[in-house]
């Protein structure tokens, strides 16, 4: 029991007859004390929805308000998708509610509560602090600083900003130092920055593959090259006219937004050619014309018939919405 139960004793020391109604009153006091949520076997199955949980207790509960220190357990019907709330009810009537938060006061990240987990919370006067780890042992961390060595194995999902080498943590922002030894399958989402030194390379990749888009498309008109989609674009149908290639991040994000001044990227466009050859006669970035610097110093004026022309473009951002493009054309048969 969460607190001592005070039971009135009407009969002790009595020297005269006592009405039986007093006995009923004593038993009523005992019943009320044991049916208080603080002493009740306070487990119920959640009847709410994801992120809005409901702990509904039976009608014989006498508690009328949620007070600091009240500890409750409920079986979650759904996993949470983010910040969550708990409403406490007696016989479907609310007696109080509050946000479910971690013990440091922060809101819940997605899947901190998983479906069918027993969730243990305690009310602090404002929020319900989460006392249980219902995520199945999957630690969800919002900010982590690590000093020393970290070795991790297994399949890993990482989101947000990553400094150094960290695995097996799903997180928003991680700053690490002296981290080594990663194995297993790791998936990174977002920009990862690797910084070397005057005596060490920032990164070494072995057996690395780039993403290529292969499309049964004929080059013609304006072709939008989305650099967030692939490093190599391969059109397998013979070109039908000269074309403009427009480099951008994607349909909603400009290349100027994606890149910082002083950054460069290289992409390749493979174009199939038939008996009549065509060529890339204009280059734009985010819709604005750019005159490339051509390998050999001369702009190409034709394609190469009956083969595949490989166009390589190295794009260097030299200022806001300002780019230098180094271009080359190579025939393959």
N, C-alpha and C positions, 0 to 999 in steps of 0.2 A: 504494500500500500504506500501511496505517495506521502501521506501525512497521518498523524494520529487521529483516530476517530473518538470524539468525545460523546459518551453515552450517558444521558441523565440517569441518576439513581434516585427515584422517588421514595423507595421503601426503606433505605438504610436509616436506622435510628428511629423509625416510626414507632409510636406507642399507642396509636389509635387506628381505627379502621380507615382504609384508604379506598376511594372509589375505583372500580375496575377501569374506568376511562383513563386513569393515569397510566395503567399498564399498557393500554393501546397507544398512548402518546409515547411511551418509552420505546415500544417496538417500531413506531413510525419514525422516530429519530434514528434508530438503527438502520431501517430500510433506506431512509434518505441519505445517510452517511455512506452506505455501501453502494448506492446508485449514483453518487457523484462521479463525474468523469475522471476525477483525480484518483479514484479508487476502483472504478469500474474496470472490468477486463476490456480495455478500450481499443479493440481491434474491429474494424469493419472493412467491407469491400467498397472501394471508391465507386461512386455512381456518376461522376462527372465526365469530362472529356479531357483530351490532351491539353496541358497547361492550365486547366481550370478544374482542379480536383475537388471532390465533395466527399466528406466523411459524415454520413448520416446515421445517427444513433437512435435506438428505439425510444418509444414514448415514455417509458418509465424512468428515464434519466431526469434528474431534478436540476441539473446544472442549467443556468439561464444565460451565462455569458462566459466568454473565453478570457481567462486571466493569465498573467505571467506565471510561468512554471508548468503550465499544463502540458503533459506529454501524451501524444497520440500515435497510433499506428494505423495505417491503412494499406490495403492491397491495391496498387495502381492498375487501373484498367487499360491505360495507354501510356506509352513513352512520352516524355515531354519533348517539345521542339525548341524550347527557349525558356525565357522567364516564366515562372509559374506561380499559381495562387492556390490556396486551400481554403475552402469554406466548410465550417463545422456546423452541422445541423442536428437538431433533436426532433424526431418525428417530422422530418422534412421542413422544419422551420429553422432558419439561420440564427445561430447564437453568436457568431463572430467569424471573421475571415482575416487573412493576411497573406503576404507574399511568402513563398518558400524560398529561403536563401541559404547559401553556404554559411558556415560558421564565421567566415570573415566578412559577412554582410553582402557579398556579391551575388548577383542573379545567377540562376542555373543556366548552364550551357545545354545544348541539345543532347538528349540521351543520358543526362545525369540520372534521370529516373527511367527505368525500362519497364515495359509492360509486364504485369503480374508480379512485380517486385513488392516486397513488404517494405514500406517507407516509414521510417521512424523520425518524428519531428517533435520539437519542443518550442512552445510559444515564449518569446522573450519580452512580450508586452507590445511589440509592433509587428514582428515577423515570426514565421515558423522556421526555426533553424533546423537544417537537415542533419540528423545525427547518424544516418545509415549510409552505407555505400551500396546503392542498388544498381550500379552500372555494370555489375558483373566483373569487377576488378579492372575495368578500363578507366584509367585515370584521365580526367579531363582537366587540363591546366590552362589558365589564361595568360599567366606570365611566369617565366622560369629562367633563373640565372644559375648556371652551373659552373663551378670552378673545379678543376681536376679532370680526371678521365672518366669517360662514359662509354660503356660497351653495351650495345643493344642488338638483339637478334629478333627475327620474326617479321611479319608483314606489317607495314607501317603506313599510316596516313598523316601527312603534315600539311597544314594550311597556314598562311600568313607569312611573316618575315622570319627567315631562318639565317642565323649567323653561325658559321662553323658546321660541324657534322653531327646531327642529332637524328635519332630514329625512334620509332615506337611511341611517339607522343603526339596526340592530336591537340593542337594548340593554336593560339592566335599570334602571339609574339614570343620568340625565344631568343635569348642572348646567352651564348655559351663560350667557354674558354677551355683549351686543352682537352678537346673531345676527340676520341679516336675509336676506330673499330666499329664499322657498321656492316651488317650482313642481312640477308633476307630481301624481300621485295619492298621497295620504298616508293611512294607516290608523293610528289611535291606539287602543291598548288600555290600560285603566286610567284613573285620574283625572289629568287635565291641569289644572294651576293657572296661570292667567294673572293677573299682578298689575300694575296700572297705577300711576300716580302722581297727585299733586295737579294735574298739568298734562297728563296723557295717559290715555286710556282703556286698559283692559287688553286689549281685543280688539274688532275690528270685523269683522263677517261680512257678506259680500255673496252673494246667491243661496243662502242656507242653507235646507236642508230638514229638517223634523222627521219622525221615524218615526211612522207611523199604522198601527194594526191595524184592519183591516176584517173583521168577522165576521158571518155570517148567524145571529146569536144574538138571542133575545128577552130583554130585561131582566126579571129576576125573582129573588127570593131574595137571597142574598149574592153580590156580584160582586167578585172580587179584582182590583184594579187594580195590576198590577206596573209600577212606574215605570221599572224597568231595561229593560222591553220596548218601551215606546212613550211618546210624549208626547200622542198622540191615540188614543182608543179609540172605534170606530164600530160600533154594533150596527145591522144593517140589517133585522132582523126586528122587527115591532111588539112593544112591551112587553106582557107578559101579567099583570103584577102590580106593586105597589110594590116597591121593592128597597132593599137596603143596599149601599153601596159601601165596600169595605175597601181602604185604601191600604197597600201594603207594598213592600219592595224587589222580592222575588220569593218563590217558594215556600220558599226556604231562608234568605233574608236579610231581616231586618226593615228598615223605613224608618228606624227609630231608629238602627240600625247604619250605614246608608248616609249619613245626614245628620249634620252637626255643628251645634251650637247657633249660631244666627245665620245659618243658611242657609235659603233659600226655593226652592221649585220650583212650577211651574204646569203643570197637566195639564187636558185636556178630555175629557169623555165625551159622545159624540153618541148619542142614543137615538131610534130610530124609534117613532112613535106611530100607532096605528090610530084607529078611530072612538071607542073607549073609551081615554081617556088615563090613564096612571099616572105616578108620580113617585118621585124619590129621597127616601125618608122617614127615612133614618138614615145617618150617616157614622161609620166607625171607622178607626183607624190601628193597624196591627199587631194588630187584633182588639179594641182598646179604644175605647169610645165617645167621640166628640168632637162638641161642639155648635158648628156653624159660625157665623160672623158673616155674615149674609146681605146681599146687595146690596139697598138700600132699607130694611133694618132688620127685615124680616118674613120668617119662614120660608115657603117655598112650600108650598101644601097641595094642589096638583093639577098635572097635566101639561097639555099642549096637544094636542088631538086632531088627527089627520090631518096630521102634519108631523114635524119633527125637533126635539127639544129638545136644546140644547147646554148642558151643565153645565160650568162652569169653576171649578176649585178651585186657589187659591194656598195652599200649605201652608208655614207658617213654623215652624221648630223653635226654641222658646224655652228649652228645657232638656232634661234627660235624659227621654226618653219623654214630653215635653210639647210640644204643638203648638197653634198657632192656625190655623184654616182659614177663608179668605175665599171665599165661594161665591156663584155667580150662575147664573140660569137664563134662557136666551134661546130664543125659538121661531123656527124657520126653516121656510118653506114654499116 
